Amino acid sequence: MSDINAATKLADMQIPESWAAYTAQRSVEQDQFFQSGVIRAVPNLASQLAGGGFLVNMPYFKPLADDAPQIPDDNNDIELHTIQTAVSQAREYGMDQGWSATDLAAELAGADPMTAISNSISDYWRHINEKILLKTLDGVYGSGTMSNINQFNATDGRRTDHTFSLQNFNAARFQLGDRYRDLAVVAVHSDVLQQLQNANIVDQKTGNTILVNGNQLPTQIQAPNPGDTIKGVRIVVDDSLPVKDGVYTSYLFATGAFGWSELPADHAVETGRDGLRFHGVDYLINRRRFILAPAGMSWNESAYQMDKATAHTTAAFPTLDDIGNAKYWNRVADPKLIPFVKFTTTADPIQSTTTSSSSAPVSSSSAAPASK
């Protein structure tokens, strides 16, 4: 019989550098923020760092100025206008992690080690990707440049309905005004999802029709099973979304709200063995360099470096807490072009009322419309 344990000695395994890219790709494929289109790959970001440095410039066109049209007059020439441009900056992130093969040995025994390691590590990086996205949103919405912009808080004491009701949901997505249709995905905690399911109001477009005494129920919220939507906005469920004192933060996103680019890293995968430590330890190290940039926002490198200099520390790459620091983010685009909205509610039962056409309950809100 062959020695299974011998197959789990990582130092003896031939792991090519391409395995790092494969693992990163698997983490992307399993990440629902990537799958739903919230995060979009932008390969050319990586190429800009080929010459070194930590910042990527992302030029973009501003909307045309709302100037009055010119009235035809053969005594005057047509005045020519230009389209203005601006630049936002994205920061390169660097993160490393290592694992002990002795822990992996029991997990991998009798299985293909390459596949098992890849699945384990890609799951780890998938969770890290989610944490980076949420930390970025913390920093963005804490920024003074985003004060009272693209956010709706149903728990701020100005309304009686604090829930994820249709009225509050509409108030959140209409933070973008006539660009509300850009918002294609809403990310919610499972507790909020439960309340949506308890509302039990199925969108007509699913093909399910609910009749009471021959009358069709007004339909507002589609049953949020995988792939389902609220008013055409796809639901994504993630329990890493913020929850504090019964208050839940959800986010609405447009497609491509975040740009992502994975960069080549030196020694992206490294294996080895220390025969003395703990009587023999196999290890695996994974290194990643990448960019995750929110549209319409710019990283403030000067503020970041100033803080590090003041603290007499050197840090090539921001920590998760740095990414969530409001001082390091500035809005550079018009609020309507910031493709995400913060929506704060409780997980209380969605309020119900009756309609003139039926006595059956429907999801609604009796609260007065909230001001921005």
C-alpha positions in Angstrom: 0.0 0.0 0.0 1.3 3.4 -0.9 2.1 6.0 1.8 -0.7 8.6 1.5 1.1 11.0 3.9 4.0 11.3 1.4 1.6 12.9 -1.1 0.9 15.7 1.4 4.5 16.9 1.8 4.1 20.3 0.1 7.9 20.8 -0.2 8.0 17.9 -2.6 5.1 19.0 -4.7 5.6 20.9 -8.0 3.4 23.9 -7.7 3.9 26.2 -10.6 3.6 30.0 -10.4 0.4 29.7 -12.5 -1.2 27.9 -9.6 -1.4 31.3 -7.8 -3.3 32.8 -10.7 -5.5 29.7 -10.7 -6.3 30.0 -7.0 -7.0 33.7 -7.3 -9.3 33.0 -10.3 -11.2 30.4 -8.3 -11.7 32.9 -5.5 -13.2 35.3 -8.0 -15.5 32.6 -9.6 -16.9 31.8 -6.1 -17.4 35.4 -5.1 -21.0 36.5 -5.6 -19.9 40.2 -5.9 -17.9 39.2 -8.9 -20.6 36.8 -10.2 -23.3 39.5 -9.9 -21.2 42.0 -11.8 -20.6 44.4 -8.9 -16.9 43.9 -9.3 -15.6 43.9 -12.8 -12.1 42.9 -14.0 -10.1 45.8 -15.5 -6.9 44.2 -16.7 -5.2 47.4 -17.9 -4.9 48.6 -14.3 -2.2 46.0 -13.6 -0.2 47.1 -16.7 0.1 50.6 -15.4 2.2 49.3 -12.4 4.7 47.5 -14.5 7.1 50.4 -14.1 6.8 50.4 -10.3 4.9 52.5 -7.8 1.7 51.9 -5.9 -0.8 54.2 -7.6 -2.8 53.8 -10.8 -4.3 56.8 -12.5 -7.8 56.3 -13.9 -8.8 59.2 -16.2 -12.5 59.7 -17.0 -14.7 62.1 -18.9 -16.9 64.5 -17.0 -20.5 65.0 -18.2 -20.9 67.8 -20.8 -21.6 71.2 -19.2 -25.2 72.1 -19.2 -24.7 75.3 -21.2 -27.5 77.0 -23.0 -27.8 76.1 -26.7 -26.7 78.7 -29.2 -29.3 80.4 -31.4 -28.4 80.5 -35.1 -27.2 83.9 -36.1 -25.3 84.5 -39.4 -23.4 87.4 -37.8 -21.7 85.1 -35.2 -19.7 81.9 -35.3 -20.7 78.8 -33.4 -18.7 78.8 -30.2 -16.9 75.4 -29.6 -17.0 73.8 -26.2 -14.9 70.9 -24.8 -15.5 67.9 -22.6 -13.7 68.1 -19.3 -11.6 65.2 -17.9 -10.5 64.3 -14.4 -8.4 61.6 -12.8 -9.1 59.3 -9.9 -6.4 57.1 -8.3 -6.5 53.5 -7.2 -4.1 52.0 -4.7 -2.2 48.7 -5.1 -2.8 46.3 -2.2 -0.4 43.7 -1.1 -1.3 40.8 1.2 0.5 37.6 2.1 -0.6 34.5 4.0 1.0 31.2 5.0 -0.4 27.8 6.1 1.1 24.8 7.8 0.9 21.6 5.9 0.6 19.6 9.1 -2.9 21.1 9.5 -3.6 20.4 5.8 -2.4 16.8 6.0 -5.4 15.5 7.8 -7.7 17.4 5.4 -5.9 16.3 2.3 -5.3 12.6 3.2 -6.7 10.4 0.5 -7.6 13.3 -1.8 -5.8 15.2 -4.6 -3.7 17.7 -2.6 -3.6 20.3 -5.4 -7.4 20.5 -5.6 -7.9 20.5 -1.9 -5.4 23.2 -1.2 -6.7 25.3 -4.0 -10.3 25.0 -2.7 -9.2 25.9 0.8 -7.1 28.9 -0.1 -9.5 30.2 -2.7 -12.2 30.2 -0.1 -9.9 32.1 2.2 -9.2 34.8 -0.4 -12.9 35.0 -1.3 -13.6 36.1 2.3 -10.8 38.5 2.2 -12.1 40.0 -1.1 -15.5 40.6 0.6 -13.8 42.2 3.6 -11.8 44.6 1.4 -15.0 45.6 -0.5 -16.9 46.3 2.8 -13.9 48.1 4.3 -13.7 50.3 1.2 -17.4 51.1 1.6 -16.8 52.0 5.3 -14.0 54.4 4.2 -16.0 55.9 1.3 -19.1 56.6 3.3 -17.1 58.0 6.2 -15.4 60.5 3.9 -16.5 64.1 4.3 -16.9 64.2 0.5 -19.7 61.6 0.7 -21.6 63.3 3.6 -25.4 62.7 3.0 -24.7 61.5 -0.5 -26.0 58.2 -1.9 -27.2 56.9 1.4 -30.6 56.4 3.0 -31.0 55.6 6.7 -34.5 54.4 7.7 -33.4 54.2 11.3 -32.4 57.8 11.8 -35.6 58.6 13.8 -37.3 60.7 11.1 -39.8 58.0 10.1 -41.9 55.3 11.8 -41.0 52.5 9.3 -37.5 51.3 9.9 -37.7 48.2 7.8 -36.7 47.1 4.4 -40.1 48.0 3.0 -40.8 48.7 -0.6 -41.2 52.4 0.2 -37.8 52.6 2.0 -36.2 50.5 -0.7 -37.4 52.9 -3.3 -36.2 55.8 -1.3 -32.8 54.2 -1.2 -32.5 53.5 -4.9 -33.9 56.9 -5.9 -30.9 58.5 -4.2 -29.5 58.4 -7.7 -32.5 60.2 -9.1 -33.1 59.5 -12.7 -30.2 57.1 -12.8 -31.9 54.7 -10.3 -32.0 52.1 -13.0 -28.2 51.8 -12.9 -28.6 50.0 -9.6 -28.7 46.3 -10.5 -27.7 44.5 -7.3 -28.7 44.8 -3.7 -26.6 43.0 -1.0 -28.4 42.2 2.2 -27.8 40.2 5.4 -29.7 36.9 5.7 -31.8 38.4 8.6 -33.1 41.0 6.2 -33.6 38.3 3.6 -35.7 36.4 6.1 -38.0 39.4 6.5 -38.3 39.7 2.8 -39.3 36.1 2.6 -41.8 36.5 5.4 -43.4 39.3 3.5 -44.3 36.5 1.0 -45.2 38.8 -1.9 -44.0 37.4 -5.2 -43.2 39.6 -8.2 -45.6 38.9 -11.0 -42.8 38.4 -13.5 -41.8 35.1 -11.9 -44.9 33.6 -13.5 -46.5 32.9 -10.1 -50.0 34.5 -9.7 -51.6 34.9 -6.3 -55.4 35.1 -6.3 -57.7 35.9 -3.4 -61.4 35.7 -4.1 -60.7 36.0 -7.8 -58.6 39.2 -7.3 -54.9 39.2 -8.0 -52.8 40.5 -5.2 -50.7 43.6 -5.9 -47.2 42.4 -6.2 -44.2 44.4 -5.0 -41.4 42.3 -3.6 -40.3 39.2 -5.4 -39.6 36.1 -3.2 -35.8 36.5 -2.7 -34.5 33.1 -3.6 -31.2 32.8 -5.6 -31.4 35.0 -8.7 -34.5 36.7 -7.6 -35.0 40.5 -7.5 -36.7 43.4 -5.8 -38.2 45.7 -8.5 -35.7 44.2 -11.0 -32.7 44.6 -8.6 -31.0 41.3 -8.0 -30.6 40.1 -4.4 -27.2 39.0 -3.1 -27.0 37.6 0.5 -23.9 38.0 2.5 -23.7 37.8 6.3 -20.4 39.8 6.4 -22.5 42.9 5.8 -22.5 45.2 8.9 -24.9 44.6 11.8 -24.8 46.7 15.0 -27.4 46.9 17.7 -30.1 45.5 15.5 -29.3 47.9 12.6 -28.5 46.3 9.3 -26.5 47.9 6.4 -27.4 46.9 2.9 -25.8 48.2 -0.3 -27.2 48.8 -3.8 -24.7 48.6 -6.6 -24.6 49.3 -10.3 -22.8 46.8 -12.6 -19.1 47.5 -12.5 -19.2 49.6 -9.4 -15.8 48.3 -8.4 -12.8 47.7 -10.7 -10.5 44.8 -10.0 -7.1 43.8 -11.3 -4.8 41.0 -10.1 -1.1 41.8 -10.5 1.8 39.4 -10.9 3.6 38.9 -7.6 7.2 37.7 -7.1 7.2 34.3 -5.5 3.4 34.2 -5.5 3.5 30.6 -4.3 6.3 29.3 -2.1 6.6 25.9 -0.4 9.2 24.5 1.9 9.9 22.3 4.9 11.6 22.9 8.3 12.7 19.5 9.6 13.6 20.9 13.1 10.7 23.1 13.9 7.9 21.1 15.7 9.7 18.0 14.6 9.0 18.8 11.0 6.7 21.3 9.4 5.7 21.7 5.8 4.4 25.2 4.8 2.9 27.0 1.9 3.0 30.8 1.4 0.7 32.7 -1.0 1.4 36.3 -2.0 -1.1 38.6 -3.8 -0.9 42.1 -5.3 -4.1 43.5 -6.6 -6.3 46.6 -7.1 -9.9 47.0 -6.0 -11.2 50.5 -6.8 -14.6 52.0 -6.3 -15.9 54.1 -9.3 -16.0 57.8 -8.7 -13.7 57.7 -5.7 -10.0 58.4 -5.4 -7.4 57.1 -2.9 -5.7 59.8 -1.0 -2.1 58.6 -1.0 -0.7 61.9 0.5 -2.9 61.6 3.6 -1.9 57.9 4.0 1.8 58.6 3.7 1.5 61.6 6.1 -0.1 59.5 8.7 2.6 56.8 8.4 5.4 59.4 8.6 3.8 61.0 11.7 3.6 57.5 13.3 7.2 56.9 12.3 6.2 53.7 10.6 6.8 52.4 7.1 4.1 50.5 5.3 4.2 49.7 1.6 0.7 48.5 1.6 -2.5 49.6 3.4 -4.0 47.3 6.1 -7.7 46.5 6.2 -8.2 49.2 8.8 -6.4 51.7 6.5 -8.7 50.7 3.6 -11.6 51.5 5.9 -10.2 54.9 7.0 -12.3 57.8 5.7 -9.3 60.1 5.5 -7.9 58.1 2.6 -10.9 58.5 0.3 -12.2 61.4 -1.8 -15.2 61.7 -4.1 -14.2 62.9 -7.5 -17.3 62.3 -9.6 -20.8 63.8 -9.6 -23.0 62.0 -6.9 -25.2 60.5 -9.6 -22.1 58.9 -11.1 -21.2 57.2 -7.8 -22.7 53.8 -8.7 -23.7 52.5 -5.2 -26.0 53.4 -2.3 -25.9 52.7 1.4 -29.2 51.6 2.8 -29.7 51.2 6.6 -32.7 49.4 8.1 -33.7 47.1 11.0 -34.7 43.5 10.6 -38.2 44.1 12.1 -41.1 42.5 10.2 -42.0 44.5 7.1 -45.2 46.4 7.8 -48.4 45.4 6.1 -51.5 47.3 5.1 -54.6 46.4 3.0 -55.7 47.6 -0.4 -59.1 48.5 -1.7 -59.0 45.6 -4.1 -58.3 42.9 -1.6 -58.1 42.4 2.2 -54.9 40.4 1.8 -51.7 41.9 3.2 -49.1 43.5 1.0 -45.7 44.8 1.7 -46.0 48.5 2.2 -45.1 51.3 4.6 -47.3 53.7 6.4 -44.5 56.1 7.0 -44.2 59.5 5.4 -41.6 59.9 2.6 -38.2 60.5 4.0 -36.1 63.5 3.1 -32.5 63.0 1.9 
